[in-house]
Amino acid sequence: MELVERLFDGPLDIVGDVHGEYDAMMKLMATLGYDKDGRHPYGRHLVFVGDLVDRGPDSVAVLRKVRELVLSGRALCVLGNHELNLLLGKEKPDNLWFTNPDKESEHPATVIGEYERAKMLEFLESLPLVLERDDLRIVHACWNTEAIYELRKARFDDGCLVSLFSGYENAIYDEIEASGLADRCVAEKKVYAKAVKDPEWEPKLLPAKAEIDERLTMENPIKVVTSGEERITSEPFWAGGKWRMVDRVTWWDDYEDDVPVIFGHYWRRFGEASKVIPGFGPDIFPNDDPGRWFGKRNNVYCIDFSVGARPSLRADNKNVNAGRLSALRFPECELVHDDGERLVVMPPGDVASVRASVH
């Protein structure tokens, strides 16, 4: 197993975070010209940017299909933070279908059986964290040069990503304990443990907790590429049922390499989506324009268009197509949504913001 693997040669269709929306995935594949087995008449290949699972109604079917496509050699996929949580056995409100099927979930979802659970864990363990070729790079959340350098040279005897992750995390905790930072965090928790989960609390920055949260991400290269860079925030914000002390960093503002990067993870909300889909903390895509690349060199592109919001949109009787499953065709630079809409995207490096619709 290699954590950094080579992309297919030739034309690609890079699919954003699926989040258990099996029907949307199959519809998007058909719109892109693939048959149900992932074959394309013009020899194109699918690439998934991770976060196949959680939130949507049928993560099991999504995993089955993507596993089938990858094992047949017709698709590639990188590991996302939601898949990493499954490997680590971390129970989250959105992944009870896998981690605790007997527990009631907010949104109904197909649960996984024990035999298939073991098979899917083995599949997820085999996925790379990074895909690349000379003219394109793909990662779930963040292209961080230092983190990816560490992943290139990482060696682990049993081939287990979980053991590698735990090694990084344990080393961080050892340093936190030795420095006295852990004791300071415990003191904070004695005072603020309930407050940080109270949406009515007038928040204050907890410096020890904030530093630990930042270090657990930034000093673990697996966490960096799957969850993105995070830094201590200037003002705590409410998200995911608690007050957050670290903020997402727009790493693309410092990305200086010539090679374009396509990633997912960060929900893009434009048009109707900006009104009906809540964001995660401060909006990192202000004035979002899906028709152009962005970043310091105008050569990074986020392909996550918030399909993960569909369960909430359904429950609230709102337009589910406010959140879309999308693919970026490369090198053609055409954006294709699962509802059939197509959009020409300016080539990477081109600063023009004009775009044209294609139907």
ChimeraX attribute file (.defattr): number of C-alpha atoms within 10 A of each C-alpha:
attribute: neighborCount
match mode: 1-to-1
recipient: residues
	/A:1	14
	/A:2	16
	/A:3	20
	/A:4	20
	/A:5	17
	/A:6	15
	/A:7	21
	/A:8	18
	/A:9	11
	/A:10	10
	/A:11	15
	/A:12	20
	/A:13	24
	/A:14	26
	/A:15	28
	/A:16	30
	/A:17	32
	/A:18	30
	/A:19	27
	/A:20	26
	/A:21	25
	/A:22	21
	/A:23	15
	/A:24	18
	/A:25	24
	/A:26	18
	/A:27	18
	/A:28	22
	/A:29	23
	/A:30	16
	/A:31	16
	/A:32	19
	/A:33	15
	/A:34	20
	/A:35	13
	/A:36	13
	/A:37	13
	/A:38	22
	/A:39	17
	/A:40	17
	/A:41	8
	/A:42	9
	/A:43	11
	/A:44	22
	/A:45	23
	/A:46	26
	/A:47	25
	/A:48	26
	/A:49	29
	/A:50	29
	/A:51	26
	/A:52	30
	/A:53	29
	/A:54	25
	/A:55	27
	/A:56	25
	/A:57	22
	/A:58	21
	/A:59	26
	/A:60	23
	/A:61	17
	/A:62	22
	/A:63	18
	/A:64	14
	/A:65	18
	/A:66	23
	/A:67	20
	/A:68	15
	/A:69	21
	/A:70	18
	/A:71	12
	/A:72	12
	/A:73	13
	/A:74	19
	/A:75	23
	/A:76	25
	/A:77	29
	/A:78	26
	/A:79	26
	/A:80	28
	/A:81	22
	/A:82	23
	/A:83	22
	/A:84	23
	/A:85	15
	/A:86	21
	/A:87	18
	/A:88	15
	/A:89	13
	/A:90	12
	/A:91	14
	/A:92	15
	/A:93	16
	/A:94	18
	/A:95	23
	/A:96	23
	/A:97	27
	/A:98	23
	/A:99	20
	/A:100	16
	/A:101	15
	/A:102	10
	/A:103	10
	/A:104	12
	/A:105	15
	/A:106	13
	/A:107	14
	/A:108	13
	/A:109	23
	/A:110	16
	/A:111	19
	/A:112	20
	/A:113	12
	/A:114	10
	/A:115	8
	/A:116	12
	/A:117	16
	/A:118	11
	/A:119	12
	/A:120	19
	/A:121	15
	/A:122	13
	/A:123	16
	/A:124	20
	/A:125	17
	/A:126	18
	/A:127	23
	/A:128	20
	/A:129	24
	/A:130	26
	/A:131	22
	/A:132	17
	/A:133	13
	/A:134	11
	/A:135	12
	/A:136	17
	/A:137	18
	/A:138	27
	/A:139	27
	/A:140	32
	/A:141	26
	/A:142	26
	/A:143	24
	/A:144	19
	/A:145	13
	/A:146	10
	/A:147	18
	/A:148	20
	/A:149	12
	/A:150	13
	/A:151	19
	/A:152	13
	/A:153	11
	/A:154	12
	/A:155	14
	/A:156	11
	/A:157	7
	/A:158	9
	/A:159	13
	/A:160	15
	/A:161	21
	/A:162	15
	/A:163	14
	/A:164	19
	/A:165	16
	/A:166	13
	/A:167	12
	/A:168	16
	/A:169	19
	/A:170	14
	/A:171	13
	/A:172	17
	/A:173	16
	/A:174	11
	/A:175	12
	/A:176	19
	/A:177	12
	/A:178	10
	/A:179	11
	/A:180	11
	/A:181	18
	/A:182	18
	/A:183	14
	/A:184	15
	/A:185	18
	/A:186	14
	/A:187	13
	/A:188	15
	/A:189	16
	/A:190	9
	/A:191	10
	/A:192	16
	/A:193	12
	/A:194	11
	/A:195	16
	/A:196	22
	/A:197	16
	/A:198	15
	/A:199	14
	/A:200	9
	/A:201	13
	/A:202	10
	/A:203	18
	/A:204	15
	/A:205	17
	/A:206	18
	/A:207	15
	/A:208	21
	/A:209	21
	/A:210	19
	/A:211	17
	/A:212	20
	/A:213	17
	/A:214	19
	/A:215	18
	/A:216	20
	/A:217	22
	/A:218	20
	/A:219	16
	/A:220	21
	/A:221	24
	/A:222	26
	/A:223	22
	/A:224	23
	/A:225	27
	/A:226	28
	/A:227	22
	/A:228	23
	/A:229	23
	/A:230	20
	/A:231	17
	/A:232	22
	/A:233	16
	/A:234	11
	/A:235	13
	/A:236	21
	/A:237	20
	/A:238	19
	/A:239	14
	/A:240	11
	/A:241	10
	/A:242	15
	/A:243	22
	/A:244	23
	/A:245	27
	/A:246	24
	/A:247	20
	/A:248	18
	/A:249	15
	/A:250	15
	/A:251	16
	/A:252	19
	/A:253	13
	/A:254	11
	/A:255	20
	/A:256	13
	/A:257	11
	/A:258	14
	/A:259	17
	/A:260	22
	/A:261	23
	/A:262	25
	/A:263	27
	/A:264	29
	/A:265	25
	/A:266	22
	/A:267	25
	/A:268	25
	/A:269	26
	/A:270	19
	/A:271	10
	/A:272	12
	/A:273	21
	/A:274	15
	/A:275	11
	/A:276	18
	/A:277	21
	/A:278	14
	/A:279	17
	/A:280	15
	/A:281	16
	/A:282	11
	/A:283	16
	/A:284	15
	/A:285	15
	/A:286	10
	/A:287	9
	/A:288	15
	/A:289	17
	/A:290	21
	/A:291	21
	/A:292	23
	/A:293	26
	/A:294	21
	/A:295	16
	/A:296	15
	/A:297	20
	/A:298	22
	/A:299	24
	/A:300	25
	/A:301	21
	/A:302	22
	/A:303	25
	/A:304	27
	/A:305	26
	/A:306	28
	/A:307	27
	/A:308	25
	/A:309	22
	/A:310	23
	/A:311	22
	/A:312	17
	/A:313	18
	/A:314	12
	/A:315	11
	/A:316	11
	/A:317	9
	/A:318	13
	/A:319	13
	/A:320	18
	/A:321	17
	/A:322	21
	/A:323	27
	/A:324	27
	/A:325	25
	/A:326	29
	/A:327	29
	/A:328	25
	/A:329	21
	/A:330	17
	/A:331	14
	/A:332	14
	/A:333	19
	/A:334	20
	/A:335	22
	/A:336	24
	/A:337	23
	/A:338	23
	/A:339	14
	/A:340	13
	/A:341	13
	/A:342	18
	/A:343	18
	/A:344	20
	/A:345	23
	/A:346	21
	/A:347	19
	/A:348	20
	/A:349	18
	/A:350	14
	/A:351	14
	/A:352	12
	/A:353	12
	/A:354	11
	/A:355	14
	/A:356	11
	/A:357	12
	/A:358	11
	/A:359	7
